[in-house]
């Protein structure tokens, strides 16, 4: 097996070590391998390929110590054809929440979420994806 060196904050290493111990992993390497497999497999759902999708992406960040908000704005403009809607809100005293509604294909949504996750200093990134065609055939009654 290849050995890979990864830099991460000490607090994250401590969380990984605690998680490994609490859940019966043999060590941090096993936790990182499983997390990597899960992350890489996230957007490999064959049922979603070649379909029109909608996604909701929620990002939380600390606005006082970072430039995440500026990066979110740049991504919003860079992916203008994918972003159907965008909402910004203040959460608590020092946090902001950015919510993106996306419409597009799996590959584009995956790339967008990856760029959000790669943005330094984001505190949380959460998303859901569903096919748009699951709603065809629903009639709205008056």
N, C-alpha and C positions, 0 to 999 in steps of 0.2 A: 504494500500500500504506500502511496506517495505521501510524504509529510509536507504540509502546507503551513506556513507561518502567517498569522493574521493579527493585525493590530486592533485592539478595542479597549474602550475605557475599563478601568479596574472594576467599577461598579457592575458592568455587564458581565465580566468574567465571574464575579462573585455570585451574580444571579444564576448564571449557567451552572456553576458548581453546586449551588444549593438545589437547583432544579434536578440535576443529575442524581444527587444523593437522595432527594425526596421521592424520586420516581424510579429508582432502581437501575439507573444507567451505570455502565462501567466507568464512565468519566466524561469529561467535557467534549472529547472528540466524538463520541457516539451521539451526543446531543446536537453538535454542530452538523454532523453528517445527516442526521434525520431532518433537521431544520432545512438544510440545503436541498435535500430530495423533495421535501414538501413545497418549498418555494419554487423550485424548478418545475415541479409538476402542476402547479396551480392553474396554469392556463393551457393545459394539455387535454382538456375535456373534448373529446371528439364530437360529442353531441352539440357543441357550440360552434364548431368550425363551419364556415361558409353560411352563416346565418346572420341576419341583422339583429344586433343586440343593443340593450340599453344597460347602463351601469351607473351606480351612484358611488362616488368616491368621497370620503370624508377625511380631512387632514386637520390635525390639531398641532399648533406650534405656539411658542412663547414669542410674542411680538416685540418685547423689549430688548432681547439679547441677540436677535438673529435678523437675517435678511430673507427669511423664508417667504414672507408675504410678497416681496419683489419677485422671487423665483416663481411663485404660484401665478403671478400676473403674466410673466413671460411665457410660462407653459400654456396658460389660457389662450394667449395670442398665437403661439406656435401651433397649437392644435385647434384652431378656431373651427375647422370643419367637423371636428369630433365633439367639441364641447357644446351641448345644446343649451345648457344653463349653468350659471355659477352664482353661488351665494356666499357671502362673507359675514361672519358674526363674531362679536366679542363674547368670550366664555370666561367667567371669573375675572380676576383682577388683571392678569398678565397674559392671558391666552387668547388666541383667535382660532376660529374654526372656518375652514374653507370647504365648501361642498360643491362638487362638480357632478352634473348630470351629463352623461355621455351617450351618444348614439353612433354606432359604427360596428366594425368587424372585430373579432377577437384579437387579432394581431395588433391592431391600432390601440385598442383598450389596454392590452397587456403592456405595450410600450409606454403608454401614458402613465399607468400605475407604477411601472418600473422607474420612470424618471421622477415621479413624486417620491417614491420610497428612497431614491438615491439622493434626494435633496437633504443636505446637511442640516441638522437641528430640528427636523420634524419630530414631534413627540409621539404621534400616532397616525397611522394610515389604515383605514378600513374601507372595504368596498363590497359591493354585491353586483352580480351580473345575471341578466336573464334575457332570453330570446324575446324579441318584439312580437314574433308571430304566435306566441302562446296566447296573445290577447285577441288574435283575429277570430272572428266568429262570435265574440261576446257582443250582445246587443244591449244597448243602454235603454232601459225602459223609462218612460216619462211618467 
